[in-house]
């Protein structure tokens, strides 16, 4: 696999849905929510040390908007369901979304463009839902992407592997937490 070059002045870390009701409230695969949280915190710490913006995204669904779908979340999330469990620092940018993807209906693109960000490092939960939806928008908006394979997980290993192999490798670079941290430290 080719080396990974990170231009610190034009890169941001975007972390998807590392919040109480998702990290601890669901079955995950291939990695546990706790393992993803640990790796995402390592990435965030490395980025903050190098003054790379850290953008933390959570989701707060609008309970009045139910899709006409075969599978709909029927349980009403508790009051702390959307609370971020990743370490939050004062300099972090917080984005709250209502949909799967972090671009639609938020100011994420504005936050990135005004900082001259051209590359995003992407991680979080769920690989094949929130992360993939965000990645597809990012690709269409022209952002370069680095996907941190062991800092994301899905509801099962198959969903995770499908996104990694069939989508992410076509629209960006897939690396491990350590590979990305090494690139940040040496970039």
C-alpha positions as CSV (number, residue, x, y, z in Angstrom):
1,X,0.0,0.0,0.0
2,X,1.3,3.4,-0.9
3,X,2.4,5.8,1.7
4,X,-0.1,8.3,3.0
5,X,0.7,12.0,2.8
6,X,-1.2,14.4,5.0
7,X,-1.1,18.1,4.3
8,X,-1.9,19.4,7.8
9,X,-3.0,22.8,6.6
10,X,-5.8,21.4,4.3
11,X,-7.0,18.4,6.3
12,X,-9.7,17.9,8.9
13,X,-10.8,14.9,11.0
14,X,-14.6,14.2,10.8
15,X,-15.9,11.8,13.4
16,X,-19.4,10.4,12.9
17,X,-21.9,9.6,15.7
18,X,-19.7,8.6,18.6
19,X,-22.5,9.2,21.0
20,X,-24.0,7.3,23.9
21,X,-26.9,5.7,22.2
22,X,-24.9,4.5,19.2
23,X,-21.5,3.5,20.7
24,X,-23.0,1.7,23.7
25,X,-26.5,1.0,22.5
26,X,-26.0,-1.4,19.6
27,X,-24.4,-4.6,18.5
28,X,-21.3,-3.7,16.4
29,X,-19.1,-5.6,14.0
30,X,-16.2,-6.2,13.2
31,X,-15.1,-3.8,16.0
32,X,-16.8,-2.9,19.2
33,X,-18.0,0.6,19.8
34,X,-15.5,0.9,22.6
35,X,-12.6,-0.1,20.3
36,X,-13.8,2.5,17.7
37,X,-14.0,5.1,20.4
38,X,-10.5,4.4,21.6
39,X,-9.1,4.7,18.1
40,X,-11.1,7.8,17.3
41,X,-9.8,9.5,20.5
42,X,-6.2,8.6,19.4
43,X,-6.8,10.2,16.0
44,X,-8.4,13.3,17.5
45,X,-5.5,13.7,19.9
46,X,-2.9,13.4,17.1
47,X,-4.9,15.9,15.0
48,X,-5.3,18.4,17.8
49,X,-1.5,18.2,18.5
50,X,-0.8,19.2,14.9
51,X,-3.6,21.9,14.7
52,X,-5.7,19.8,12.3
53,X,-9.4,20.7,12.9
54,X,-11.5,18.0,14.6
55,X,-15.1,18.0,13.7
56,X,-17.4,15.9,15.9
57,X,-20.8,15.0,14.5
58,X,-23.7,13.6,16.3
59,X,-27.3,12.8,15.2
60,X,-30.5,13.9,16.8
61,X,-33.3,12.4,14.7
62,X,-36.5,14.4,14.4
63,X,-39.1,12.1,16.0
64,X,-41.9,13.6,13.9
65,X,-40.3,12.6,10.7
66,X,-40.7,8.9,10.1
67,X,-39.6,7.5,6.7
68,X,-42.0,5.2,4.8
69,X,-39.7,2.2,5.1
70,X,-39.7,-1.5,6.0
71,X,-37.4,-0.9,9.0
72,X,-38.0,2.2,11.2
73,X,-36.6,3.0,14.6
74,X,-39.6,2.7,16.8
75,X,-38.0,3.3,20.2
76,X,-37.8,6.9,21.4
77,X,-34.2,7.6,22.3
78,X,-33.5,8.7,25.9
79,X,-32.6,12.3,26.7
80,X,-28.8,11.5,26.7
81,X,-28.9,9.2,23.6
82,X,-27.2,11.9,21.4
83,X,-24.5,12.9,24.0
84,X,-21.1,12.7,22.5
85,X,-18.8,10.1,24.3
86,X,-15.7,11.0,22.4
87,X,-13.5,13.5,24.2
88,X,-14.6,17.0,23.3
89,X,-12.1,19.9,23.4
90,X,-13.0,23.6,23.3
91,X,-11.4,24.0,19.8
92,X,-13.5,21.2,18.3
93,X,-16.2,22.0,15.8
94,X,-19.6,20.4,16.7
95,X,-22.1,19.5,14.1
96,X,-25.6,18.0,14.8
97,X,-27.3,16.3,11.9
98,X,-30.9,15.0,11.5
99,X,-30.2,12.5,8.7
100,X,-27.7,9.7,8.1
101,X,-25.1,11.9,6.3
102,X,-23.3,14.8,8.0
103,X,-23.5,17.2,5.0
104,X,-27.3,17.4,4.3
105,X,-29.0,20.1,6.4
106,X,-25.8,21.1,8.3
107,X,-23.0,23.7,7.9
108,X,-20.3,21.0,7.6
109,X,-19.4,22.0,4.0
110,X,-19.2,25.7,5.0
111,X,-17.0,24.8,8.0
112,X,-14.6,22.9,5.8
113,X,-14.5,25.3,2.8
114,X,-13.9,28.4,5.0
115,X,-10.9,26.6,6.5
116,X,-9.6,25.7,3.0
117,X,-10.0,22.0,3.8
118,X,-9.6,19.7,0.8
119,X,-9.1,16.4,2.6
120,X,-11.1,14.8,5.3
121,X,-10.1,11.9,7.5
122,X,-13.3,10.0,8.2
123,X,-14.2,7.6,11.0
124,X,-17.2,6.7,13.3
125,X,-20.3,4.6,13.5
126,X,-21.9,3.2,11.4
127,X,-19.6,2.4,8.5
128,X,-22.3,1.6,6.1
129,X,-24.8,4.3,7.2
130,X,-23.6,7.6,8.7
131,X,-20.0,7.2,7.5
132,X,-20.8,6.1,4.0
133,X,-23.6,8.7,3.6
134,X,-21.1,11.4,4.6
135,X,-18.4,9.9,2.4
136,X,-20.6,9.8,-0.7
137,X,-21.5,13.5,-0.3
138,X,-17.9,14.4,0.4
139,X,-16.8,12.7,-2.8
140,X,-19.5,14.5,-4.8
141,X,-18.4,17.8,-3.3
142,X,-14.8,17.1,-4.4
143,X,-13.1,16.3,-1.1
144,X,-10.2,13.9,-0.9
145,X,-10.8,11.3,1.8
146,X,-9.0,9.0,4.1
147,X,-11.0,6.3,5.7
148,X,-9.8,4.9,9.0
149,X,-10.9,1.2,8.8
150,X,-10.3,0.3,12.5
151,X,-11.9,3.5,13.8
152,X,-15.3,2.7,12.3
153,X,-17.7,-0.2,12.6
154,X,-21.1,-1.2,11.5
155,X,-24.0,-3.3,12.8
156,X,-22.2,-6.4,11.5
157,X,-18.9,-7.3,9.8
158,X,-20.6,-7.8,6.3
159,X,-21.9,-4.2,6.2
160,X,-18.6,-2.8,7.3
161,X,-16.6,-4.9,4.8
162,X,-18.9,-4.0,1.9
163,X,-18.5,-0.3,2.5
164,X,-14.7,-0.6,2.9
165,X,-14.2,-2.8,-0.2
166,X,-16.9,-1.7,-2.6
167,X,-17.2,2.1,-1.8
168,X,-14.4,3.6,0.2
169,X,-11.5,2.1,-1.9
170,X,-13.1,3.7,-4.9
171,X,-13.5,7.2,-3.5
172,X,-10.5,7.5,-1.1
173,X,-7.7,5.8,0.7
174,X,-8.3,3.2,3.4
175,X,-5.8,3.0,6.2
176,X,-5.5,2.0,9.9
177,X,-5.5,4.3,12.9
178,X,-1.7,3.8,13.3
179,X,-1.0,4.5,9.6
180,X,-3.0,7.7,9.7
181,X,-1.3,8.8,13.0
182,X,2.1,8.1,11.5
183,X,1.2,10.2,8.5
184,X,0.0,13.1,10.7
185,X,3.2,12.9,12.8
186,X,5.5,12.8,9.8
187,X,3.6,15.0,7.4
